[in-house]
Amino acid sequence: MQNEKLTHDLIVDHTRRKFSRDYKEVKVNPQGCPDIILGNHGLVLANVMVETEGSINPEKAEAWKALVGQGVKLILVVPKDAKLKVTELLWENGIMDRVSVGSYEITINIP
């Protein structure tokens, strides 16, 4: 569980830096849900949720549905191996058309 928290925090920080190139206001939400709020000129344009393998479940899909219900774009960043599972949950909840899904993979090559 501790490793998932570290992975989550690492990906949130990396994602924040990536989005700071395109958005003037990139705020990390310490309480989570959403993890990152993207905006320009005082307007919220998108919410970003970073998920780990252990955090993807039907209950979390309900939280995604609630965020989409706010009328703001939702961007999910999920482990590469969990992308199919996330896509299925999004279709089951009827929100696939309103969510963008990105993925991450951590690779360590040791000689």
N, C-alpha and C positions, 0 to 999 in steps of 0.2 A: 504493500500500500504506500509506503514511503517513497519507493521508486516511482510510482505513478504520479505522486504529487510533484516530485522533482521534474519528471518528464513534462507534466502539464505546465509547470511554471517556466521551464525552458522554452517550450513551444509558444507560450503566451508572449514571452519577451521577444522571441525571434519574429513572431507574427506582428507584434506592435511595431517593431523597427521596419518591417517590410511595408506595412500600410502607411507609415508616417511619410513615405514618399508621395503618396497619392491623396492623402487627407490632411487638412490643416490641424484638425483636432482628433487626436487618438488618445483615448483615456482608458487605462486599465482599471477595471472594477474589482477592488479587493474582495468584495463579497461574492464575486462570480455571478453568473446568470444575468446578463451576458458577461463574458470575460473581458471583452474590449468593446468600446463604443466608438464608432467612427462618425465624424461630422465635419462640416465646413460652415463657417460663418454662423455658428450657433444652432444649426440644424443637424439633427441626428439623421444620418443617411444609412447606416447599417449597424447591426449588432454582430459580434463575432463570438462563437463558442468554440473552445478547444476541448476536445474529448480525448480520453485515453481508452485503451481496450476495456478496462473495468467499469468505465462510466457510461458505456453505451447499453441502454436497456429501454424497455417500453415506457418506464416512468420518466426517463430523460426525454423521450420523444414527446411526451405531454408538455414538458417545459419548452421544448422547441416550438411546439404548436402555439403556446401562449405568447412567445416572443414574436412569432409571425403575425399573430392576431393584433399586435400593436401597430401594424401597417408599415413596419420598417423592414428592409431587406435583412435576411439572416444568412450569415456565412458560417458554415461548420468546417472546422479543421480537425480531421480524424486520422487515426493510424491507417496507413495504406492497406493493410490486411483487413481492416474493418469497414472499408468503403461500401462493399456489397451489403453488409448487414445494415448499415446506416441508410442506404438507399431503400432497402426493403421497409424499414421503419418509417421513412418519410412517405412512401407510397401508401402504406397502411393507414397513416394518419391524414392522408389527403393534402399534404403540404409540399410534395416534391417540386411542384412548379414554382414555389416561392422561396426556395432555399438553394444556395450555391454550396457545393461540397468540394473542399480542397483536402489534400492528404499530406501526411508527413511520414518520413521513414528515417530512422536513425541507424546509420551504418558505421561500424567500427572495423577497420581492416588492420590486423596485426600481422607483421611479417614473421 
